[in-house]
Amino acid sequence: MKNDKSNSEKFSIIDIDRIIEMAWEDRTPFEAIEFQFALTEMQVVALMRKNLKRSSFNLWRKRTHSGVSQKHLSKRVEGINRFKCTLQRSISMNKISKR
């Protein structure tokens, strides 16, 4: 695994904002973040820890490890087979929607 510090420094502020937004979305799995930004789950956690207030990070971490979280494809309910919601097309920095 590469150094987490160098990974977070290679992203622009816009990319970091998008990664944080994707990480907060319940339906966006870590695999989608890895597909789009080449960050593993552990690297996303490190980026979130570095860029969020401690209380916000703790709240996010609690949500992603709860039984309700669908942040992992293996835990998803059948029928949810997309990386993004249909409304996400309007997000201009979303590389997936530009394909």
TAGIDA-V362978 format. One record per pair of residues at least 12 apart in sequence whose C-alpha atoms are under 6 Angstrom apart, sorted by the first residue. I is the first residue (numbers start at 1). GAP is how many residues later the second one is. Records with the same first field share a line. If there is no record, write none. Layout:
I: GAP  GAP
//
This chain:
4: 39
27: 43
28: 55
29: 42  43
30: 41
32: 51
//
